[in-house]
Amino acid sequence: MITLYGYTILADLALLAVLVVIFAFAVSIYKGASELCIKEQENASNRRKGIIEKTKTELTVKLQSITNGTSINGVRAELDNFDNEIRNIDKTVLRIIEKAKCLTARNLVFAPGSLLLVSIITSGIAIAVTGALQTIMWVLALLLLASSLYFIYRCICAIEFFSNFIDLSTLMEQALERHKIKTTPSVDIDFFDFQLTIKRGEIAKIDVWAYLRQGSIARNTKVRFSGTEELDFPEEETEQLEYDYLNMKKPKQFWSAIGDINPGVQKHRIVKVKAPDIPGEYTMAYWIECDEFTSEEKTFKIKVT
């Protein structure tokens, strides 16, 4: 049977889960909230300048009236109105700044999270002990729980406040788009120890090392190589095109399968190319393709001596 102390621990755990959800929302709007604070401070500064200039002009007129025997009450009323307007501007700016502070990691994560963890510990102590100490520990756990609720409530109020100025749906879409960009694979290859100068008639090995630049996994990765018709690829089944492109004359092309690539892992393939009997520079090209990614086609030169 669960005791009151056990229910307190369950409440602490539930609030920790709620804290994670609130933190996700807070992170999504924190940048917008910070930008709103900066914008509001700039607007407040401009409003201050406008009020000061307006009040200066009005007071100049009223002071001239005083010299002509008019009562000073009008000047006092103008000064009181000026003081109220400036105070209202300051209150607006301070309110936004305070709301933004509620969304910081210190006020949203560390403070309530620490209180909840200590509340769990004190509830556990209350279960283990008896007598007056048990009651003291339980009351302390409840106080810590209530304190964490205060921080959570402040954060919820801040999120609600900024949601009036910030489109949360747009921010969530942007967050999902950033997540998609991070998880979408991007693959590249390196040619280690490959000599771009080959003697005529000789066969050279191209060491191809494919790796994941970003993303979680690149599935069904393959590389398409192309080479001008003077070059030969003795161990590949090539297809020769009937037109020229990328400075390659009727290039021969073939696919080299790489397979799935995981982060931190390089896949190795060897491609053999035979140089023609005529010295000169010959163009090759490649592009990389996987299920969710296609690279731009890149070219490089092979010099035959």
C-alpha positions as CSV (number, residue, x, y, z in Angstrom):
1,M,0.0,0.0,0.0
2,I,1.3,3.4,-1.0
3,T,1.7,5.9,1.9
4,L,1.4,9.7,1.8
5,Y,5.1,9.8,1.5
6,G,5.0,7.6,-1.6
7,Y,2.4,9.8,-3.2
8,T,4.6,12.7,-2.6
9,I,7.4,11.0,-4.5
10,L,5.0,10.2,-7.3
11,A,4.0,13.8,-7.4
12,D,7.6,14.9,-7.6
13,L,8.3,12.5,-10.5
14,A,5.2,13.6,-12.4
15,L,6.3,17.3,-12.0
16,L,9.7,16.4,-13.3
17,A,8.1,14.9,-16.4
18,V,6.0,18.1,-16.8
19,L,9.1,20.2,-16.4
20,V,10.7,18.5,-19.4
21,V,7.7,19.3,-21.6
22,I,7.6,22.9,-20.4
23,F,11.3,23.2,-21.0
24,A,10.8,22.1,-24.6
25,F,8.2,24.9,-25.2
26,A,10.4,27.4,-23.4
27,V,13.4,26.7,-25.5
28,S,11.3,27.1,-28.7
29,I,10.2,30.6,-27.7
30,Y,13.3,31.8,-25.8
31,K,15.0,33.3,-28.8
32,G,11.9,35.1,-29.8
33,A,11.4,36.3,-26.2
34,S,14.9,37.7,-26.1
35,E,14.4,39.5,-29.4
36,L,11.2,40.9,-28.1
37,C,13.0,42.2,-25.0
38,I,15.6,44.0,-27.2
39,K,12.9,45.4,-29.4
40,E,10.8,46.6,-26.5
41,Q,13.8,48.3,-24.9
42,E,14.5,50.1,-28.2
43,N,10.8,51.2,-28.4
44,A,10.9,52.3,-24.8
45,S,14.0,54.4,-25.5
46,N,12.3,56.0,-28.5
47,R,9.1,56.6,-26.4
48,R,11.1,58.2,-23.7
49,K,12.8,60.6,-26.1
50,G,9.4,61.5,-27.6
51,I,7.8,62.2,-24.2
52,I,10.8,64.2,-23.0
53,E,10.7,66.4,-26.2
54,K,6.9,66.8,-25.9
55,T,7.0,67.6,-22.2
56,K,9.9,70.1,-22.7
57,T,7.9,72.0,-25.3
58,E,4.7,72.1,-23.1
59,L,6.6,73.1,-20.0
60,T,8.3,75.9,-21.9
61,V,4.9,77.3,-22.9
62,K,3.5,76.9,-19.3
63,L,6.6,78.6,-17.7
64,Q,6.1,81.5,-20.0
65,S,2.5,81.7,-18.8
66,I,3.8,81.7,-15.1
67,T,5.9,84.8,-15.8
68,N,2.7,86.5,-16.9
69,G,1.0,85.7,-13.6
70,T,-0.7,82.3,-14.3
71,S,-0.9,79.6,-11.6
72,I,1.9,77.0,-11.2
73,N,-0.7,74.2,-10.9
74,G,-0.6,73.5,-14.6
75,V,3.2,72.9,-14.5
76,R,2.8,70.6,-11.5
77,A,0.1,68.6,-13.4
78,E,2.4,68.4,-16.4
79,L,5.3,67.1,-14.3
80,D,3.1,64.5,-12.6
81,N,1.8,63.3,-16.0
82,F,5.4,63.1,-17.3
83,D,6.5,61.1,-14.3
84,N,3.6,58.6,-14.7
85,E,4.3,58.1,-18.4
86,I,8.0,57.4,-17.8
87,R,7.1,55.0,-14.9
88,N,4.6,53.1,-17.1
89,I,7.3,52.7,-19.8
90,D,9.7,51.3,-17.2
91,K,7.1,48.9,-15.8
92,T,6.4,47.5,-19.3
93,V,10.0,46.9,-20.0
94,L,10.7,45.4,-16.6
95,R,7.7,43.1,-17.0
96,I,9.0,41.7,-20.3
97,I,12.5,41.3,-18.9
98,E,11.2,39.5,-15.8
99,K,9.1,37.2,-18.0
100,A,12.1,36.4,-20.2
101,K,14.2,35.5,-17.1
102,C,11.6,32.9,-16.1
103,L,12.5,31.0,-19.3
104,T,16.2,30.7,-18.5
105,A,17.7,27.4,-17.6
106,R,18.4,28.6,-14.1
107,N,14.8,29.4,-13.3
108,L,13.2,26.7,-15.4
109,V,15.5,23.7,-14.9
110,F,18.0,24.1,-12.1
111,A,15.8,25.7,-9.5
112,P,12.6,23.6,-9.7
113,G,14.5,20.4,-10.7
114,S,16.8,20.7,-7.7
115,L,13.8,21.3,-5.4
116,L,12.0,18.3,-6.7
117,L,15.0,16.0,-6.4
118,V,15.5,17.1,-2.8
119,S,11.8,16.6,-2.2
120,I,12.2,13.0,-3.4
121,I,15.1,12.5,-1.1
122,T,13.3,13.9,2.0
123,S,10.2,11.8,1.2
124,G,12.4,8.8,1.1
125,I,13.9,9.7,4.5
126,A,10.3,10.1,5.8
127,I,9.5,6.6,4.7
128,A,12.7,5.2,6.4
129,V,12.3,7.0,9.8
130,T,9.5,7.2,12.4
131,G,8.1,9.7,14.9
132,A,8.5,13.4,14.8
133,L,11.4,13.3,12.4
134,Q,9.2,11.5,9.9
135,T,6.6,14.3,10.1
136,I,9.3,17.0,9.7
137,M,10.8,15.3,6.6
138,W,7.4,15.0,5.0
139,V,6.5,18.6,5.7
140,L,9.8,19.7,4.3
141,A,9.2,17.6,1.2
142,L,5.8,19.2,0.7
143,L,7.4,22.7,1.1
144,L,10.0,21.9,-1.5
145,L,7.2,20.5,-3.8
146,A,5.2,23.7,-3.4
147,S,8.3,25.8,-4.1
148,S,9.0,24.0,-7.4
149,L,5.3,24.6,-8.3
150,Y,5.9,28.3,-7.9
151,F,8.8,28.2,-10.4
152,I,6.8,26.1,-12.8
153,Y,3.8,28.5,-12.5
154,R,6.0,31.5,-13.3
155,C,7.3,29.7,-16.4
156,I,3.8,28.8,-17.6
157,C,2.7,32.4,-17.2
158,A,5.8,33.6,-19.1
159,I,5.0,31.2,-22.0
160,E,1.4,32.4,-22.0
161,F,2.6,36.0,-22.0
162,F,5.0,35.6,-24.9
163,S,2.5,33.4,-26.9
164,N,0.5,36.6,-27.4
165,F,3.4,38.1,-29.4
166,I,5.1,35.0,-30.8
167,D,3.5,32.5,-33.1
168,L,4.2,29.2,-31.4
169,S,3.1,27.1,-34.3
170,T,5.7,28.8,-36.5
171,L,8.4,28.3,-33.9
172,M,7.6,24.6,-33.7
173,E,7.7,24.3,-37.5
174,Q,11.1,26.0,-37.5
175,A,12.3,23.6,-34.7
176,L,11.1,20.6,-36.6
177,E,12.8,21.9,-39.8
178,R,16.1,22.4,-37.9
179,H,15.8,18.8,-36.6
180,K,15.1,17.5,-40.1
181,I,18.2,19.3,-41.4
182,K,20.3,17.8,-38.6
183,T,19.0,14.3,-39.2
184,T,19.0,14.4,-43.0
185,P,22.1,12.6,-44.2
186,S,24.9,14.3,-46.1
187,V,27.7,12.1,-47.5
188,D,31.1,13.0,-48.9
189,I,34.1,11.0,-50.1
190,D,37.9,11.4,-49.8
191,F,40.6,10.0,-52.1
192,F,43.5,9.0,-49.8
193,D,46.9,8.2,-51.3
194,F,45.6,8.6,-54.8
195,Q,48.2,9.9,-57.2
196,L,46.7,12.2,-59.9
197,T,49.6,11.5,-62.1
198,I,49.7,8.2,-63.9
199,K,52.1,6.8,-66.5
200,R,50.6,6.0,-69.8
201,G,49.2,2.5,-70.1
202,E,49.4,1.9,-66.4
203,I,46.5,1.0,-64.0
204,A,46.1,3.1,-60.9
205,K,43.9,2.4,-57.8
206,I,41.5,5.0,-56.5
207,D,40.9,4.5,-52.8
208,V,37.4,5.8,-52.1
209,W,36.5,6.5,-48.5
210,A,32.9,7.5,-48.0
211,Y,31.7,9.0,-44.7
212,L,28.7,10.7,-43.1
213,R,29.1,14.5,-42.7
214,Q,25.7,14.9,-40.9
215,G,22.6,12.9,-40.1
216,S,21.9,9.7,-38.3
217,I,22.4,7.2,-41.2
218,A,22.8,7.2,-44.9
219,R,21.1,4.2,-46.5
220,N,21.8,2.6,-49.8
221,T,24.7,4.9,-50.6
222,K,26.4,4.7,-54.0
223,V,28.8,6.8,-56.0
224,R,28.5,7.3,-59.7
225,F,31.9,7.8,-61.5
226,S,32.3,9.2,-65.0
227,G,35.5,9.4,-67.1
228,T,36.3,10.7,-70.5
229,E,36.2,8.0,-73.2
230,E,40.1,7.8,-73.3
231,L,40.1,6.4,-69.8
232,D,39.3,2.7,-69.1
233,F,37.9,1.0,-66.0
234,P,38.9,-2.6,-66.4
235,E,37.0,-4.0,-63.4
236,E,33.7,-2.1,-63.9
237,E,30.7,-2.5,-66.1
238,T,30.5,0.9,-67.8
239,E,28.0,2.6,-69.9
240,Q,29.2,5.1,-72.5
241,L,27.2,8.2,-73.2
242,E,26.8,9.5,-76.8
243,Y,27.3,13.1,-75.8
244,D,30.0,15.3,-74.1
245,Y,29.6,17.0,-70.8
246,L,31.8,18.5,-68.0
247,N,34.8,18.6,-70.4
248,M,34.5,14.8,-70.9
249,K,34.3,13.4,-74.4
250,K,31.5,10.8,-74.5
251,P,32.2,9.7,-70.9
252,K,32.0,6.2,-69.6
253,Q,30.1,5.9,-66.3
254,F,29.4,3.3,-63.7
255,W,28.0,3.0,-60.1
256,S,30.0,1.9,-57.1
257,A,27.8,0.6,-54.3
258,I,28.8,1.7,-50.8
259,G,25.8,0.6,-48.7
260,D,24.6,2.1,-45.4
261,I,26.9,4.5,-43.6
262,N,26.6,5.2,-39.9
263,P,28.1,8.2,-38.0
264,G,31.8,7.9,-37.3
265,V,32.2,5.0,-39.8
266,Q,34.0,5.2,-43.2
267,K,33.3,2.8,-46.0
268,H,36.1,1.9,-48.3
269,R,36.0,1.0,-52.0
270,I,38.7,0.6,-54.7
271,V,38.2,1.8,-58.2
272,K,40.8,1.0,-60.9
273,V,41.5,3.3,-63.8
274,K,43.7,2.6,-66.8
275,A,45.5,5.5,-68.4
276,P,45.5,5.9,-72.2
277,D,48.7,5.7,-74.3
278,I,48.6,9.4,-75.1
279,P,49.9,11.8,-72.5
280,G,47.7,14.7,-71.3
281,E,45.1,15.7,-68.8
282,Y,41.9,13.7,-68.6
283,T,38.7,14.6,-66.6
284,M,36.8,12.4,-64.3
285,A,33.7,13.2,-62.3
286,Y,31.6,11.7,-59.5
287,W,28.4,12.3,-57.6
288,I,27.1,10.6,-54.4
289,E,23.5,9.4,-53.9
290,C,21.6,7.8,-51.0
291,D,17.9,7.5,-50.0
292,E,17.6,11.1,-48.8
293,F,20.6,12.9,-50.4
294,T,22.1,13.6,-53.8
295,S,25.4,15.6,-54.0
296,E,26.5,18.0,-56.7
297,E,28.7,16.5,-59.4
298,K,32.4,17.2,-58.8
299,T,35.2,16.8,-61.3
300,F,39.0,16.2,-61.0
301,K,41.9,15.8,-63.4
302,I,44.1,12.8,-64.0
303,K,47.5,13.7,-65.6
304,V,49.0,11.0,-67.9
305,T,52.7,11.2,-68.5
